[in-house]
Amino acid sequence: MSEKFTVIAGPCAIESKDICFEVAEVLRKLQDKHQDIRFVFKSSFDKANRSSHESFRGPGLEAGLKVLEEVKKEFNLPVLTDIHESWQAEPTAKVVDIIQIPAFLCRQTDLLLAAARTGKEINVKKGQFLAPWDTKNIVEKLKFGGAKKYYLTERGVSFGYNNLVVDFRSLPIMRQYAPVIYDATHSVQLPGGLGKASGGQREFAYPLAKAAVSVGVDGLFFETHPDPSKALSDAANQIPLKEFPDMIEKLLELRKFLAEKNI
């Protein structure tokens, strides 16, 4: 696991090479400024759990990995993407630095073991249906599969209809088992809230991220897009790219202040 605080960010789905490059350029500038932080570019080649079969899913494995490979080469950033089926682990591992397991699939044993066998870092999103202490079993599966570097990511739990709520007790609980990433933008998602698409309340992503930093985490996760209103996936909760650097600067400053004061 990286000893550096990690910031994972990027557009929800790979819509185009140009959009990915635009976001990656911002991350590269942040990385150049903050050598003590690890910035990771994130985007998905397939969003297999969209609300509707009519929704945009992404370019697919082959085309998506090609874009991620170009991002990695052009901007010298580690890259992350998610897989949905066990057979995708091996080809994905040839390109990415971190393999992500989606929240709905976090208990899929074969998928976890396939990811673990690649030797890559693994980020597992905690399912919206799991108690934080249940993630211990996820970590045990990863260890059994031979994984050495892994994270658990909090992204809220289902609460009523079309809503998610973050229980911040989960962060120190899960940190007993693995380093923890806080996913600020999926935590403010309203799953299926627009009928055939998910809604979101991006205005709450920053205050929740501040809370997570204050409680204590090993990294942050954001989806960001040059123009969220035109995003083909998760439009309602992605952070406008122009706002992203200032938000990150404030969060890193808060983290530094808390560390200096030993709070």
N, C-alpha and C positions, 0 to 999 in steps of 0.2 A: 504494500500500500504506500502511496506517495506520502512522504513526510510533510509535504507542503499543503497548505490550505488549497482546496480545489474549487474552481468556478467552472461549471459546465454550462454552455450556452449555445444557442443556435436556433434556426427555424424548425418548427415542429416536423415538417416533412420536406424532403428535397423537392422543391418546385422547379428550380433551375440552377445551373452552374453560377449564373451571374448573381443571384440572390445569396447563394452560399458564400461566394467570394466576397460580397459586400459585408456580410456579417463577420466572416473570418478576418477581414482586414481590421475591423474594429477590435476584435479579440487580440489580434497580433500587436496592435498599438498598446493595449492594456498590458499584455504580457511583457512588452519591452520596458514598460514603466514600472511594473511590479515583478521583479525577478524572484521574489520570495513566495509568489503565488503561482499555482499551476492553472493555466487556462486551457480548457478542452472544448473543441468544436463538436457540437452535437446536431445531428439531423437524421431522419428516418427514411430508409429506402421503401418502406411499406408500412402503412398504418392499417393493420389488419383488423382492428376492432372499432372501426368507425360506426357511428350511429345508424347510417343507412348504406345500403349496397350501392347507392348512387353517388356517394361521397368520393372525393379524390383520395387515393391511397398512397400515391408516390410512383416513382419511375420503375420500381422493381429492383431485385437484387443486383443484377449485372450492371445496369446503368447507374444505379445509386452508388454502388461501391466505386465505380469509376470516378464519379464526382468527388466522393470522399477522399479517394487517393490523390486527386488533383489538389484538393484543399490542403491535405497534409504536406504535399510536395511544395506547393507555392508559398505557404505561410508558416511552414515548420511548426505546426501545432499538432498535438495528439488529437485523435478523432474518436468519437463514440457513436454507435448506432445500435438499434435493438434488433433482436431476432425473435421469430415467433414459432419456428419449427427447428427440431434438432439438426436436420441436415444443413441448415443455414450456418451453423456455428463454424464449421471448418473453412468455407470460402470467405466468410466475414472476417475471421481471425487473420487472414492473409493481408488484410488492409488496415483494420482498425486497431486501436490501442486498448480500447475498453468495449467489451460486449455488454449490452444492457438487456435485462430481462423485464418485459412489461409487467405492470402490476397485476393484471388479470391472470398472468401465467406464472406468478412467483412460486407456486407450489408444484409446478410441473416437473417432476423428478427427472425425467429423461432430458428435458430441455436444460435444466440446471447442470446435469452431469456432462452433457455435450459441451456446454460452454466451459465448464471447469477443465475438461480435457484439453482445451486449446492452449492452456497456459497463459492466457491473457487475463488482464484485470477484468473483474465482473462487477457490474452495478445492478443490483436487484431492487426494483421498485416494490415497496411494501404494498400488498393488495389492500384495496379499500375495505376489504372484509376481514382483515386480520387484526388481532390485538398485537401490540408491539412485542410482547414476550413470545409470541408464536414465531417471530422471525429467527429465533434461535435454531429452529428446525431447518430453516433455509440455509443457514450458515453450516450446519452439520452436513447437509447434503453436498454443499460446495466443497467442504473439506474432504469428504469421502471421495469426491470426484477428482481430488488432487489440486484444487484451487489454492493459491497462496495469497493472492491479492483480490480483495473484494470489498464492496461497500453495500450498505443498506440505505435506501432512500425513502424518506417520509413524504407522502403526497396527499395526506388527508384520508379520512374514513367516511364511508357513506353515512348520511344522517338525514332521515326523512326522504323526501322525493326530490331528485335532481339537485342535490346539494352535498357538499363535502365540508367536514369540520376537522381542524387540526387539534389534536390533543398533545400539547407540548410535553407532557410527561413521557411521551413515546421516545423523545430524543435521548435522554439519559438512559432509558431502559434499553434501547437498541444499541447504544454505544457500549454496553457490556459485552456485546457479541461481535461487533464490527464497527469500523468507522462509519459515520452517518452523514449523508448528504440531505439537505433540505430542499425540496422541490417547491419553489414559491409559486410558480405559475400554474402548475396542475392542482395545487392546493386551493386555488380560487376558481377552478373550473366548476361549471354547473352541468354535470353529465346529462346529456339528452335534453337539456333545458330549453332548446329551441325546436323540439320535435324531432326533426331529422338531423340535428346537429347539436353539439354541446354549446352552452353559453359560458359566460365567465364574468368575473368581476376583477379585472386587472388592477383596479385602483387599490386593492387590498394586498397585492403581492409584496410591495415594498414594506409596509408595516409588519406583515407576517414574517418577512425575511429578517427584519430587525429583531423581532422577538426570538427567532431561531438562533441568530448570532448571539443574542444575550443569554439564552439558555445554554448554548454550546453545541456546535456542530463542526464537522471536519470539511465541509464544503457546501456550496450552494448550486442550485440548478435553476436555470431560467430558459424559457423559450422566448426568442426575440426575433423580430421581423422588420424589414425596412418600412413596410406599410401593413400593419396587422389587419386593417379593414379589407385588404385585398388578399389576405392569406387564404390558402386553400384548405387549411386545417387548423383548428384551435385559434380561430381569428379573434375570439372574444377575450382570451386570456394572455395572449402573447404581448410582450413589452415592446413598444416602439423602439427601434434601434437607436434613434437619435437621443432617447432618454436613458438608454442602458448604461453608458459609461459613467454618467453622473451618479446614478443609483448605486453602481458597484463601488465607486470611489467612497461614497458615504458609508456603505456597509463595511468596507475594508477599514475605514477610519474608526468606525464603532468597534470593530473587532480588535484593532490595535489599542484603542483606549482601554477596553476591558482587560486586555492582557497586561498592559502597563500598570494598571491599578490592581491587578490580581483579583478581579471581581468574578 
